[in-house]
């Protein structure tokens, strides 16, 4: 039988490796997302079946929670990017600074001379997922409502087109749901 400390170390290293893979820009977002989602899904299923052994000490428990937190924050970017890639509408293309360029009613082709909206979404997503996981771990879920409200208010002026609103909603819901799923996995390890 494999000692539980070895299982915790290997499991944590696998999750941390998935976090590292999530940062690899040359790997397609869907591959990075499937890797992270498979590992988190497996963790949640194993926890539900009560197959995850208790951590032998606080250091290994902390390592496991940190590993799940890394997959939540970093892996969530790959998951969100993959979902947004699948949900991308015609008339929307990625901008040079991480935002999107949207076609207008007068000209259905997005052009580089149009203003780029929803810039900084990747960094905001990292912070959003970090705040959600942190809120769950400290038991203050009201922080989640504040994060979503701040995000909505901060982006309000950029949401004047249907394409921008759709991308904002899909991205926010994907990111938040991913952080919630990972939070459940992390809380079960505590």
Residue frames as qw, qx, qy, qz and C-alpha x, y, z in Angstrom:
[[0.000, 0.888, 0.459, 0.000, 0.00, 0.00, 0.00],
 [0.389, 0.503, -0.020, 0.772, 1.25, 3.48, -0.91],
 [0.295, -0.401, -0.498, 0.710, 1.76, 5.78, 2.09],
 [0.119, 0.875, 0.469, -0.032, -0.69, 8.68, 2.22],
 [0.228, -0.780, 0.159, 0.561, 2.16, 11.19, 2.38],
 [0.333, -0.128, 0.679, 0.641, 3.41, 9.97, -1.01],
 [0.206, 0.616, 0.719, 0.247, -0.10, 10.26, -2.49],
 [0.067, -0.922, -0.251, 0.288, -0.41, 13.83, -1.20],
 [0.289, -0.601, 0.385, 0.638, 2.99, 14.82, -2.57],
 [0.299, 0.101, 0.765, 0.561, 2.41, 13.23, -5.98],
 [0.128, 0.745, 0.650, 0.073, -1.12, 14.61, -6.22],
 [0.128, -0.885, -0.078, 0.441, 0.07, 18.10, -5.33],
 [0.304, -0.422, 0.541, 0.661, 2.91, 17.94, -7.85],
 [0.281, 0.372, 0.781, 0.415, 0.53, 16.80, -10.59],
 [0.045, 0.881, 0.462, -0.090, -1.82, 19.71, -9.84],
 [0.222, -0.790, 0.177, 0.543, 1.08, 22.17, -9.77],
 [0.361, -0.106, 0.694, 0.614, 2.29, 20.76, -13.11],
 [0.219, 0.652, 0.687, 0.233, -1.16, 21.35, -14.58],
 [0.086, -0.920, -0.163, 0.345, -0.91, 24.94, -13.36],
 [0.315, -0.528, 0.474, 0.631, 2.42, 25.27, -15.15],
 [0.330, 0.247, 0.779, 0.473, 0.98, 23.76, -18.32],
 [0.130, 0.830, 0.534, -0.097, -1.86, 26.29, -18.14],
 [0.115, -0.851, 0.118, 0.498, 0.72, 29.03, -18.65],
 [0.475, -0.136, 0.654, 0.572, 2.20, 27.46, -21.81],
 [0.379, 0.585, 0.018, -0.717, 1.09, 29.79, -24.64],
 [0.254, 0.360, -0.742, -0.505, 2.04, 27.35, -27.41],
 [0.043, 0.197, 0.977, -0.070, -0.30, 24.66, -26.09],
 [0.255, -0.421, -0.497, -0.715, -3.87, 25.20, -27.34],
 [0.347, -0.302, 0.373, -0.806, -6.24, 26.56, -24.69],
 [0.859, -0.118, -0.182, -0.463, -8.57, 23.57, -25.07],
 [0.771, 0.123, -0.575, 0.243, -5.73, 21.13, -24.24],
 [0.152, 0.269, -0.552, 0.775, -4.69, 23.20, -21.22],
 [0.554, -0.238, 0.136, -0.786, -8.33, 23.43, -20.11],
 [0.889, -0.060, -0.373, -0.258, -9.04, 19.71, -20.49],
 [0.580, 0.186, -0.645, 0.463, -5.92, 18.87, -18.48],
 [0.081, -0.219, 0.480, -0.846, -6.87, 21.16, -15.59],
 [0.686, -0.145, -0.019, -0.713, -10.56, 20.20, -15.69],
 [0.825, 0.025, -0.558, -0.082, -9.77, 16.47, -15.75],
 [0.428, 0.138, -0.674, 0.587, -7.54, 16.73, -12.70],
 [0.270, -0.149, 0.372, -0.876, -9.95, 18.89, -10.70],
 [0.775, -0.067, -0.250, -0.577, -12.85, 16.66, -11.75],
 [0.733, 0.053, -0.664, 0.139, -10.94, 13.57, -10.67],
 [0.160, 0.160, -0.616, 0.754, -10.13, 15.19, -7.30],
 [0.503, -0.130, 0.167, -0.838, -13.77, 16.10, -6.67],
 [0.842, -0.018, -0.412, -0.348, -14.96, 12.58, -7.64],
 [0.597, 0.110, -0.701, 0.373, -12.33, 10.93, -5.45],
 [0.079, -0.160, 0.505, -0.844, -13.35, 13.18, -2.56],
 [0.680, -0.102, -0.062, -0.724, -17.03, 12.37, -3.10],
 [0.875, 0.008, -0.470, -0.114, -16.19, 8.65, -3.01],
 [0.594, -0.745, 0.276, -0.126, -14.09, 9.27, 0.13],
 [0.942, 0.166, -0.018, 0.290, -10.99, 7.87, -1.57],
 [0.291, 0.735, -0.307, 0.529, -8.70, 10.80, -0.70],
 [0.691, -0.297, -0.524, 0.399, -6.71, 9.83, 2.39],
 [0.323, -0.938, -0.104, 0.075, -6.37, 12.27, 5.26],
 [0.393, 0.757, -0.366, 0.372, -3.26, 14.41, 5.15],
 [0.783, -0.204, -0.460, 0.365, -0.67, 13.00, 7.55],
 [0.417, -0.424, -0.261, 0.761, 0.38, 16.50, 8.63],
 [0.128, 0.855, 0.240, -0.442, -0.36, 20.20, 8.25],
 [0.126, -0.555, 0.502, 0.651, 2.48, 20.77, 5.76],
 [0.168, 0.097, 0.877, 0.440, 1.08, 18.26, 3.26],
 [0.149, 0.719, 0.661, -0.155, -2.48, 19.52, 3.74],
 [0.005, 0.810, -0.027, -0.586, -1.22, 23.05, 3.07],
 [0.162, -0.310, 0.706, 0.616, 0.67, 21.86, -0.03],
 [0.199, 0.386, 0.875, 0.215, -2.50, 20.21, -1.34],
 [0.105, 0.834, 0.448, -0.304, -4.65, 23.30, -0.77],
 [0.070, -0.700, 0.299, 0.644, -2.02, 25.54, -2.39],
 [0.215, -0.069, 0.825, 0.518, -1.83, 23.18, -5.40],
 [0.176, 0.623, 0.759, 0.072, -5.61, 23.26, -5.84],
 [0.007, -0.858, -0.177, 0.483, -5.53, 27.04, -5.43],
 [0.166, -0.470, 0.534, 0.682, -2.90, 27.33, -8.17],
 [0.176, 0.251, 0.858, 0.413, -5.02, 25.26, -10.54],
 [0.084, 0.778, 0.583, -0.220, -8.01, 27.44, -9.62],
 [0.028, -0.835, 0.040, 0.548, -6.25, 30.71, -10.33],
 [0.063, -0.507, 0.632, 0.582, -3.88, 29.81, -13.18],
 [0.205, 0.152, 0.931, 0.262, -5.76, 26.87, -14.70],
 [0.255, 0.693, 0.560, -0.376, -8.92, 28.97, -14.69],
 [0.135, 0.665, -0.282, -0.678, -7.37, 31.19, -17.33],
 [0.001, -0.166, 0.880, 0.445, -7.02, 28.23, -19.70],
 [0.160, 0.442, 0.875, -0.114, -10.55, 27.03, -18.95],
 [0.199, 0.755, 0.286, -0.556, -12.02, 30.50, -19.48],
 [0.084, 0.541, -0.517, -0.658, -10.01, 31.05, -22.68],
 [0.083, 0.045, 0.950, 0.298, -11.19, 27.71, -24.07],
 [0.181, 0.613, 0.732, -0.237, -14.84, 28.45, -23.31],
 [0.158, 0.761, 0.016, -0.629, -14.56, 31.96, -24.74],
 [0.022, -0.350, 0.730, 0.587, -12.92, 30.51, -27.85],
 [0.110, 0.299, 0.935, 0.157, -15.88, 28.19, -28.31],
 [0.087, 0.748, 0.584, -0.303, -18.37, 31.00, -27.67],
 [0.158, -0.404, 0.222, 0.873, -16.68, 33.64, -29.86],
 [0.513, 0.689, 0.446, -0.251, -19.15, 35.25, -32.23],
 [0.538, 0.459, 0.336, 0.623, -18.62, 36.47, -35.74],
 [0.030, 0.875, 0.129, 0.465, -17.66, 40.10, -35.76],
 [0.525, -0.817, 0.233, -0.052, -15.32, 39.79, -32.76],
 [0.804, 0.351, -0.333, 0.347, -11.56, 39.35, -32.96],
 [0.696, -0.540, -0.173, 0.441, -8.84, 39.47, -30.34],
 [0.134, 0.979, -0.105, 0.110, -6.99, 42.73, -29.92],
 [0.585, 0.509, -0.466, 0.427, -3.27, 43.30, -29.48],
 [0.044, -0.454, 0.556, -0.695, -3.60, 44.04, -25.75],
 [0.028, -0.086, -0.945, 0.314, -5.77, 41.12, -24.61],
 [0.424, 0.360, 0.376, -0.741, -9.11, 42.79, -25.31],
 [0.483, 0.395, 0.750, 0.219, -11.43, 42.41, -28.26],
 [0.092, 0.210, -0.292, -0.928, -12.27, 44.42, -31.35],
 [0.390, 0.464, 0.752, -0.260, -15.94, 44.53, -32.24],
 [0.173, 0.302, 0.588, 0.730, -17.50, 45.21, -35.61],
 [0.225, 0.277, 0.283, -0.890, -20.03, 48.02, -35.85],
 [0.564, 0.529, 0.581, -0.255, -23.45, 48.00, -37.47],
 [0.391, 0.826, -0.157, -0.375, -22.02, 50.12, -40.30],
 [0.418, 0.603, -0.676, -0.068, -19.00, 47.89, -40.92],
 [0.937, -0.253, -0.009, -0.239, -19.42, 44.18, -40.05],
 [0.839, 0.217, -0.318, 0.384, -15.67, 43.49, -40.18],
 [0.552, -0.793, -0.017, 0.258, -13.69, 44.28, -36.98],
 [0.571, 0.684, -0.152, 0.428, -10.78, 46.57, -37.87],
 [0.667, -0.139, -0.349, 0.643, -7.60, 47.38, -35.95],
 [0.105, 0.339, -0.049, 0.934, -8.48, 51.10, -35.90],
 [0.562, -0.610, -0.356, -0.431, -11.48, 50.45, -33.64],
 [0.272, -0.624, 0.535, -0.500, -11.07, 50.86, -29.88],
 [0.511, 0.040, -0.852, 0.104, -10.15, 47.68, -28.03],
 [0.591, -0.509, 0.100, -0.618, -12.59, 46.79, -25.23],
 [0.928, -0.348, 0.016, -0.132, -12.37, 44.43, -22.26],
 [0.504, 0.576, -0.539, 0.351, -8.60, 44.81, -22.01],
 [0.090, -0.470, 0.683, -0.551, -6.88, 43.26, -19.01],
 [0.843, -0.192, -0.141, -0.483, -9.35, 40.40, -18.74],
 [0.793, 0.112, -0.559, 0.213, -6.65, 37.83, -18.04],
 [0.232, 0.242, -0.562, 0.756, -5.21, 39.73, -15.08],
 [0.513, -0.255, 0.161, -0.803, -8.68, 40.54, -13.77],
 [0.876, -0.070, -0.381, -0.286, -9.59, 36.86, -14.08],
 [0.587, 0.142, -0.651, 0.460, -6.58, 35.80, -12.01],
 [0.064, -0.208, 0.458, -0.862, -7.56, 38.27, -9.29],
 [0.691, -0.169, -0.112, -0.693, -11.22, 37.25, -9.46],
 [0.860, -0.048, -0.505, -0.062, -10.46, 33.54, -9.02],
 [0.407, 0.177, -0.616, 0.651, -7.93, 34.25, -6.25],
 [0.295, -0.224, 0.300, -0.879, -10.54, 36.31, -4.38],
 [0.804, -0.139, -0.238, -0.527, -13.25, 33.65, -4.81],
 [0.782, 0.012, -0.592, 0.194, -11.05, 30.79, -3.62],
 [0.223, 0.202, -0.534, 0.790, -9.77, 32.92, -0.75],
 [0.495, -0.253, 0.095, -0.826, -13.32, 33.89, 0.22],
 [0.869, -0.130, -0.383, -0.283, -14.38, 30.24, 0.25],
 [0.669, 0.098, -0.606, 0.420, -11.36, 29.17, 2.30],
 [0.077, 0.122, -0.496, 0.856, -11.96, 31.84, 4.97],
 [0.044, -0.484, -0.860, 0.157, -15.73, 31.21, 4.93],
 [0.114, 0.592, 0.220, -0.767, -16.86, 34.65, 3.74],
 [0.419, 0.354, 0.721, 0.424, -18.78, 34.06, 0.54],
 [0.135, 0.909, 0.310, -0.242, -20.18, 37.59, 0.58],
 [0.256, -0.606, 0.419, 0.625, -16.80, 38.60, -0.85],
 [0.383, 0.193, 0.778, 0.459, -17.79, 36.79, -4.05],
 [0.181, 0.830, 0.526, 0.019, -20.77, 39.12, -4.50],
 [0.150, -0.882, 0.092, 0.437, -18.50, 42.12, -4.00],
 [0.396, -0.295, 0.641, 0.588, -16.00, 40.81, -6.58],
 [0.321, 0.463, 0.740, 0.367, -18.71, 40.30, -9.20],
 [0.037, 0.923, 0.353, -0.149, -20.23, 43.73, -8.45],
 [0.258, -0.746, 0.286, 0.544, -16.88, 45.51, -8.69],
 [0.398, -0.045, 0.727, 0.557, -16.11, 43.71, -11.94],
 [0.249, 0.666, 0.671, 0.210, -19.48, 44.66, -13.43],
 [0.056, -0.947, -0.163, 0.270, -19.22, 48.29, -12.38],
 [0.363, -0.587, 0.436, 0.578, -15.66, 48.54, -13.65],
 [0.301, 0.047, 0.770, 0.560, -16.62, 47.21, -17.08],
 [0.314, 0.655, 0.577, -0.373, -20.00, 48.96, -17.37],
 [0.243, 0.765, -0.137, -0.581, -18.91, 51.54, -19.94],
 [0.013, 0.396, -0.805, -0.441, -17.41, 48.85, -22.20],
 [0.284, 0.213, 0.933, -0.059, -20.58, 46.75, -22.35],
 [0.377, 0.474, 0.075, -0.792, -22.45, 48.82, -24.94],
 [0.542, 0.299, -0.592, -0.515, -22.54, 46.08, -27.60],
 [0.936, -0.132, 0.019, -0.326, -24.13, 42.64, -27.47],
 [0.823, 0.314, -0.412, 0.234, -20.80, 40.99, -28.33],
 [0.151, 0.490, -0.559, 0.652, -19.00, 42.69, -25.43],
 [0.632, -0.344, 0.307, -0.623, -21.81, 41.85, -22.99],
 [0.971, 0.050, -0.167, -0.165, -21.86, 38.23, -24.12],
 [0.656, 0.383, -0.507, 0.408, -18.09, 37.87, -23.76],
 [0.127, -0.486, 0.497, -0.707, -18.16, 39.52, -20.33],
 [0.792, -0.243, 0.191, -0.526, -20.96, 37.27, -19.06],
 [0.953, 0.154, -0.262, 0.002, -19.50, 34.05, -20.48],
 [0.489, 0.463, -0.527, 0.518, -16.04, 34.88, -19.17],
 [0.288, -0.463, 0.458, -0.702, -17.23, 35.91, -15.71],
 [0.882, -0.172, 0.103, -0.427, -19.52, 32.91, -15.26],
 [0.887, 0.248, -0.364, 0.140, -16.89, 30.45, -16.50],
 [0.314, 0.486, -0.543, 0.609, -14.20, 31.94, -14.29],
 [0.457, -0.405, 0.389, -0.690, -16.45, 32.12, -11.22],
 [0.948, -0.075, -0.036, -0.308, -17.84, 28.60, -11.65],
 [0.763, 0.334, -0.468, 0.297, -14.33, 27.22, -12.12],
 [0.061, 0.468, -0.554, 0.686, -13.15, 29.00, -8.96],
 [0.700, -0.300, 0.228, -0.606, -16.18, 27.63, -7.10],
 [0.964, 0.080, -0.239, -0.085, -15.49, 24.07, -8.22],
 [0.584, 0.375, -0.522, 0.496, -11.84, 24.33, -7.23],
 [0.262, -0.489, 0.416, -0.720, -12.86, 25.90, -3.91],
 [0.897, -0.218, 0.028, -0.384, -15.00, 22.84, -3.18],
 [0.884, 0.209, -0.355, 0.222, -11.98, 20.65, -3.90],
 [0.282, 0.477, -0.488, 0.675, -9.72, 22.76, -1.69],
 [0.517, -0.456, 0.270, -0.672, -12.23, 22.90, 1.18],
 [0.964, -0.123, -0.142, -0.187, -12.53, 19.13, 1.20],
 [0.724, 0.295, -0.443, 0.439, -8.76, 18.93, 1.74],
 [0.085, -0.594, 0.374, -0.707, -8.81, 21.24, 4.76]]
